[in-house]
Amino acid sequence: MIKKLVSVPVEKNKRYRMQIEDLANAGEGVGKIDGFTVFVEGALPQEEIEVLIVKVKKQFAYGKLQKIITPSPKRTEPLCSIFAKCGGCQLQHLSYEQQLEYKTKKVTEVLKRIAQIENPTVLPAIGMQNYWRYRNKGQFPVARTKGKLEIGFYGKRSHRIVDTKKCFLQREISDEVIKIVRDFLEKYHISVYDEQSHTGLIRHILVRVGFTSGQVMVCLVINGNKLPYSDILVKNLQKIKSMTSIVLNENKQKTNVILGQKNHLLWGTPFIEDNIGPFVFEISPLSFFQVNPIQTKILYEKALQMAQLQGNETVLDLYCGIGTISLFFAQKAKKVIGVEIVPEAIADAKKNAKKNHIENTEFLVGAAEDIIPLFHQKGLKADVIVVDPPRKGCDEKVIQTMIEMNPKKIVYVSCDPATMARDVNMLKNAGYFLELVQPVDQFPMTNHVECVVLMSKVKE
């Protein structure tokens, strides 16, 4: 049988008129030209546009927005002048109310498509009143292009740095820190890292700011073990009133991973403190700590509320990090056991439990997929399992062990709806029912969304 070739109705480097129908997963506009799908960054639903086709595939094409003929009533003027170039934001041109609707719909659609759930109960995404300057952490790559020092964020789909003087998602004090470091690098001719040749010293500038404490940490990631004139930089950074910690981090590897494993304290304490709800946490350069503590408090409170703990339960917290969720659940549980592969994170979790006078927690180092089967074999029973995995979702062995442990409830905290839906599908097929999904907007102005999901064991 001869297959009929399907003709593609668009050509590269040609312009077309089209109507945008929806927003795709990465926040780009999507519509059709003669039935053929075209993705256009910067375009919004209900807009008629002129587009230049830049890439053609078998099933779809990518276009570059040339002209908005009819603008969407939901279009807004981006606050940031480099929004179109920088890869940090995707949705500044869309009203915040519509961003929340988009994220709610995104979670709903992915559960329908991947988890095969026809009508999932997805509540409206919880947004922020103040949706600018919400991040407590910034990681700024450093480069020199044609002799010009560039500090900022990577451009969209590239490792080309967009030089940034001000970021409206970071705390204002980050702008001040970057200016001080920029002036220092220029004045003392400090070399900066080149990805291609693996030469140069300064790779990244990490800034952490405690929302509640106001404490500031500056960490310079270097391709070496010493920073020339570091005493002068320390003196300059100390002019910032709330400066608490100044650290060098060694990363001599040819890698895209930002931080190395070795820190050198230049001044102050090796950590800063901040709160999520009633709890105080110590945060070091290597600690994983949610970047939006205001929304994190809401997220964790929703997770705890969904678990409906009565006080006699054993809770297993997988991918527990520095113990943030564990401490929230310890308020209502008989015991919480946290598991995390990063030894430094577990050390921090134990310190954080002690600092907050929480005595009904236990923290274990190791991969969840390795440790939990051992406890399962010893007869460990978890009434509730809470998971907060990385973007790739849960390891399949973790899912299988969770199923074997047969908890009454599984509370799944997710930073990626697609991998969450994949894991929900596996749990659903093993006899768990999707009760409720609550999206929480941890990352305004971006296409990312966090969710907390409740799954309950179906009664036999």
VENVENFEN-V20024 format. One record per pair of residues at least 24 apart in sequence whose C-alpha atoms are under 10 Angstrom apart, sorted by the first residue. I is the first residue (numbers start at 0). J is the second residue. Records with the same first field share a line. If there is no record, write none. Layout:
I->J, J
This chain:
5->57, 58
6->35, 57
7->32, 33, 34, 35, 55, 56, 57, 58, 59, 60
8->32, 33, 34, 35
9->33, 35, 36, 37, 51, 52, 54, 55, 59, 60
10->51, 52, 53, 54, 55, 60
11->51, 52, 53, 54, 55, 60, 61, 62
12->50, 51, 52, 53, 54, 55, 62, 63
13->50, 51, 52, 53, 62
14->49, 50, 51, 52, 53, 62, 63, 64, 65
15->48, 49, 50, 51, 52, 62, 65
16->47, 48, 49, 50, 51, 65, 66, 67, 68
17->46, 47, 48, 49, 50, 68
18->42, 43, 44, 45, 46, 47, 48, 49, 68, 69
19->43, 44, 45, 46, 47, 48, 71
20->44, 45, 46, 47
21->45, 46, 101
22->101, 104, 105, 446
23->101, 105, 446
24->101, 102, 105, 106, 109, 416, 417, 446, 447
25->89, 90, 445, 446, 447
26->88, 89, 90, 93, 98, 101, 102, 105, 445, 446, 447
27->61, 89, 90, 446
28->62, 64
29->60, 61, 62
31->59, 60
32->59, 60
34->59
35->59, 60
36->60, 61
37->61, 62, 63
38->62, 63, 64
39->63, 64, 65
40->64, 83, 89
41->65, 67, 83, 89, 90, 91, 92, 93
42->66, 67, 70, 71, 74, 92, 93
43->67, 70, 71, 72, 73, 74, 90, 92, 93
44->70, 71, 72, 73, 74
45->69, 70, 71, 72, 73
46->70, 71, 72, 73, 74
47->71
73->97, 98
77->444
78->131, 166, 167
79->165, 166, 167, 168
80->163, 165, 166
81->154, 161, 162, 163, 165, 166
82->154, 161, 166
83->154, 155
84->152, 153, 154, 155, 160, 161, 162
85->151, 152, 153, 154, 155, 156, 157, 159, 160, 161, 162, 163
86->152, 153, 154, 155, 156, 157, 158, 159, 160, 161, 445
87->151, 152, 153, 154, 155, 166, 168, 444, 445, 446
88->155, 167, 168, 442, 443, 444, 445, 446, 447
89->155, 443, 444, 445, 446, 447
90->443, 444, 445, 446
91->443, 444, 445
92->444
93->444
94->444
95->126, 127, 128, 130, 443, 444
96->124, 126
98->124, 126, 440, 443, 444, 445, 446
99->123, 124, 125, 126, 127, 438, 439, 440, 443, 444, 448
100->124, 125
101->446
102->416, 438, 439, 440, 445, 446, 447, 448, 449
103->436, 437, 438, 439, 440, 448, 450
104->438
105->416, 417, 438, 446, 447, 448
106->415, 416, 417, 419, 420, 436, 437, 438, 448, 449, 450
107->416, 420, 436, 438
108->416, 417, 420
109->416, 417, 418, 419, 420, 421
110->416, 417, 419, 420, 421, 423, 424, 436
111->420
112->417, 420, 421
113->416, 417, 418, 419, 420, 421, 422, 423, 424
114->417, 418, 419, 420, 421, 422, 423, 424, 425, 426, 427, 428, 433
115->420, 421, 423, 424, 427
116->420, 423, 424, 427, 432, 433
119->433, 434, 435, 436
120->433, 434, 435, 436, 437, 452
121->433, 434, 435, 436, 437, 438, 450, 452
122->435, 436, 437, 438, 439
123->436, 437, 438, 439
124->436, 437, 438, 439, 440, 441, 448, 449, 450
125->294, 297, 298, 437, 438, 439, 440, 441, 449, 450
126->294, 438, 439, 440, 441, 442, 443
127->293, 294, 439, 440, 441, 442, 443
129->443
130->167, 168, 440, 441, 442, 443, 444
131->166, 167, 168, 169, 170, 442, 443, 444
132->166, 167, 168, 169, 170, 171, 173, 291, 443
133->167, 168, 169, 170, 171, 210, 290, 291, 292, 293, 294, 441, 442, 443
134->167, 168, 169, 170, 171, 173, 207, 208, 209, 210, 289, 290, 291, 292, 293, 441, 442, 443
135->168, 169, 170, 173, 206, 207, 208, 209, 210, 215, 273, 288, 289, 290, 291, 292
136->168, 169, 170, 173, 205, 206, 207, 208, 209, 215, 216, 288, 289, 290, 291
137->166, 168, 169, 170, 173, 203, 204, 205, 206, 207, 208, 217, 290
138->203, 204, 205, 206, 207, 218, 219, 220, 257, 258
139->163, 173, 177, 202, 203, 204, 205, 206, 219, 220, 257
140->191, 192, 201, 202, 203, 204, 205, 220, 257
141->181, 190, 191, 192, 193, 200, 201, 202, 203, 204, 220
142->190, 191, 192, 193, 194, 199, 201, 202, 203
143->190, 191, 192, 193, 199
144->193
147->185
148->181, 184, 185, 190, 191
149->181, 191
150->177, 178, 180, 181, 202, 203, 204
151->177, 203, 204
158->194, 255
167->444
168->442, 443, 444
169->206, 207, 208, 290
170->206, 207, 208, 209, 210
171->208
172->206, 207, 208, 213, 215, 239, 241, 242
173->205, 206, 207, 208, 215, 216, 217
174->206
175->236, 239
176->204, 205, 206, 215, 216, 217, 235, 236, 239, 242
177->204, 205, 206, 217, 236
179->232, 235, 236, 238, 239
180->204, 217, 219, 232, 233, 235, 236
182->232
183->228, 229, 231, 232, 235
184->228, 232
187->227, 228, 231
188->227
189->226, 227, 228
190->227
191->221, 222
192->220, 221, 222
193->222
194->253, 254, 255
195->253
196->253
197->222, 251, 252, 253, 254
198->222, 223, 251, 253
199->223
200->224, 225, 226, 227, 249, 250, 251
201->226, 249, 250
202->248, 249, 250, 251, 257, 258
203->248, 250, 257, 258
204->247, 248, 257
205->246, 247, 248, 257, 258, 284
206->245, 284
207->244, 270, 271, 282, 283, 284, 288, 290
208->241, 242, 243, 271, 272, 273, 282, 290
209->241, 271, 272, 273, 274, 280, 282, 292
210->272, 273, 274, 275, 291, 292, 293
211->272, 273, 274, 275, 276, 279, 292, 293
212->241, 271, 272, 273, 274, 279
213->240, 241, 242, 243, 271, 272, 273
214->240, 241, 242, 243, 244, 270, 271, 272, 273
215->239, 240, 241, 242, 243, 244, 245, 270, 271, 272
216->241, 242, 243, 244, 245, 246, 267, 268, 269, 270, 271, 272, 282, 283, 284
217->242, 243, 244, 245, 246, 247, 284
218->244, 245, 246, 247, 248, 258, 262, 263, 264, 265, 283, 284
219->245, 246, 247, 248, 249, 258, 262, 263, 284
220->246, 247, 248, 249, 250, 251, 257, 258, 259, 262
221->247, 248, 249, 250, 251, 257, 258, 259
222->248, 249, 250, 251, 252, 253, 259
223->247, 248, 249, 250, 251, 252
224->248, 249, 250, 251, 261, 262, 263
225->249, 263
229->265
230->265, 266
232->265
233->265, 266, 267
234->266
237->266, 267
242->266, 267, 271
243->267, 268, 269, 270, 271, 272
244->268, 269, 270, 271, 283, 284
245->269, 270, 284
246->270, 283, 284
247->284
248->284, 285
258->284, 285
259->284, 285
260->284, 285, 343
261->285
274->323
275->299, 323, 324, 327
276->300, 327
277->326, 327, 355
278->323, 326, 327, 351, 352, 354, 355, 356, 357
279->323, 351, 352, 354, 355
280->321, 322, 323, 347, 348, 350, 351, 352, 354, 355
281->321, 347, 348, 350, 351, 354
282->321, 344, 347, 351
283->343, 344, 347
285->341, 343, 344
286->320, 321, 341, 343, 344, 345, 347
287->319, 320, 321, 322, 323, 341, 344
288->320, 321, 322, 323
289->323, 441
290->441, 442
291->440, 441, 442, 443
292->441
293->441
294->439, 440, 441, 442, 449
295->323, 324, 439, 440, 441, 449
296->323, 324, 327
297->439, 440, 441
298->324, 412, 437, 438, 439, 440, 441, 449, 450, 451
299->323, 324, 325, 326, 327, 328, 412, 451
300->324, 327, 328
301->410, 436, 437, 439, 450, 451, 452, 453
302->327, 328, 385, 410, 411, 412, 437, 450, 451, 452, 453
303->327, 328, 329, 330, 331, 332, 385, 410, 451
304->328, 331, 453
305->408, 409, 410, 434, 435, 436, 437, 451, 452, 453, 454
306->331, 332, 382, 383, 384, 385, 407, 408, 409, 410, 453, 454, 455
307->331, 332, 383, 408
308->332, 333, 382, 383
309->333
310->334
311->382
312->380, 381, 382, 383
313->359, 360, 379, 380, 381, 382, 383, 384, 406
314->360, 380, 381, 382, 383, 384, 385, 406, 408, 409
315->360, 361, 371, 379, 380, 381, 382, 383, 384, 385, 386, 401, 406, 409
316->361, 362, 367, 381, 383, 384, 385, 386, 387, 410
317->363, 366, 367, 368, 371, 384, 385, 386, 387, 388, 393, 397, 411
318->365, 366, 367, 385, 386, 387, 388, 389, 393
319->344, 345, 348, 362, 363, 367, 385, 386, 387, 388
320->344, 345, 346, 347, 348, 362, 387, 388
321->345, 346, 347, 348, 349, 350, 351, 352, 362
322->346, 347, 348, 349, 350, 351, 352, 360, 361, 362
323->348, 351, 352
324->385, 386, 387, 412
325->352, 357, 359, 360, 361, 362, 385
326->351, 352, 355, 356, 357, 358, 359, 360
327->357
328->359, 360, 385
329->357, 358, 359, 360
330->357, 359
332->359, 360, 382, 383
333->359, 360
334->358, 359, 360, 361, 381
335->359, 360, 361, 362, 381, 383, 384, 385
336->360, 361, 362, 363, 381, 384
337->361, 362, 363, 364, 367, 385, 386
338->362, 363, 364, 365, 366, 367, 368, 370, 371, 386
339->363, 364, 365, 366, 367, 370
340->364, 365, 366, 367, 368, 369, 370
341->365, 366
366->394, 397
367->393, 394, 396, 397, 400
368->393, 394, 395, 396, 397, 398, 399, 400, 401
369->396, 397, 400
370->397
371->396, 397, 400, 401, 404
372->396, 397, 399, 400, 401, 403, 404
373->400
374->404
375->400, 401, 403, 404
376->404
378->404
379->404
380->404, 405, 406
381->405, 406, 407, 408, 409
382->406, 407, 408, 409
383->407, 408, 409, 410, 455
384->408, 409, 410, 411
385->409, 410, 411, 412, 451, 452, 453
386->410, 411, 412, 413, 451, 452
387->411, 412, 413, 414, 450, 451
388->412, 413, 414, 415, 418, 419
389->413, 414, 415, 418
390->414, 415, 416, 417, 418, 419
391->415, 417, 418, 419
392->416, 417, 418, 419, 420, 421, 422
393->418, 419, 421, 422
394->422
395->422, 425
398->422, 423, 425, 426, 429
399->425, 426, 429
401->426
402->426, 429, 430, 431, 456
403->429
405->429, 430, 431, 456
406->431, 454, 455, 456
407->431, 454, 455, 456, 457, 458
408->432, 434, 453, 454, 455, 456, 457
409->433, 452, 453, 454, 455, 456
410->435, 436, 451, 452, 453, 454, 455
411->436, 450, 451, 452, 453, 454
412->436, 437, 438, 449, 450, 451, 452, 453
413->438, 448, 449, 450, 451, 452
414->438, 439, 441, 447, 448, 449, 450, 451
415->447, 448, 449, 450
416->447, 448, 449, 450
419->450, 451, 452
420->452
423->452, 453, 454
426->454, 455, 456
427->454, 455, 456, 457
429->456, 457
430->454, 455, 456, 457, 458, 459
431->455, 456, 457, 458
432->456, 457, 458
433->457
